[in-house]
Amino acid sequence: MKGIKEVRNVTVAAEAVAGMIKRGDLTMRLMTLRQIQKEKFPRSRSWIFASIKVGDFPKPIGGCVPNLWIESVIDQWLNDFVVRMKENPIGHERIETARRAIARKKGGA
């Protein structure tokens, strides 16, 4: 199962790079979690990883230590996130409920 997840991460990264090449944007910045928190989206580490688990935040590039994200992927996610929250604030509450459930399960295990 782990191999499948790694393939998905590589596929997402490859798609992001292909999109950048199509646009002619060959410069690619990789960001650490701390950089994302400081420069883009000031949420806690646990919030971000719970969001990844429920499929609401981009996964980091597979095989990197520390975890790294492609800046343009994060920027696109932020744009989509703002649109989703404006269109469906109730969906946001559902995601928050799922995150809290994951946190409780993790804390109780």
Residue, then its C-alpha position, 0 to 999 in steps of 0.5 A: m500500500k505504501g508504494i501506491k501512495e508514493v506513486r501518487n505523490v510522484t504523479v502529482a509532482a510530475e503533473a505539477v511540473a508538466g503544467m509549469i513547463k506548458r506555461g513556460d514557468l521553468t523556475m520551481r521553488l520547493m517549500t518546507l512546511r515551516q516556509i508554508q506556515k510563515e509565508k503562505f498559510p499560517r496553520s499548525r503542523s497538525w492542522i496541515f497533516a490532518s488536512i492531507k489525511v482527509g484529502d484537503f491539502p496537497k501532499p508533499i513530494g514523495g521521498c523528500v526529507p524534510n517534506l517539500w511542497i512545490e510552491s505553485v501547487i500550494d498557491q493553486w490550492l490556496n486559490d481553490f481553498v478561498v473559492r471553496m470557502k466562499e461558495n460552501p462554508i458548510g463544507h469547511e465545517r465538515i472538513e474541520t469536524a473530520r480533522r477534529a475526529i482524526a486528532r481525537k483518534k490519534g490522541g486516544a490511541 
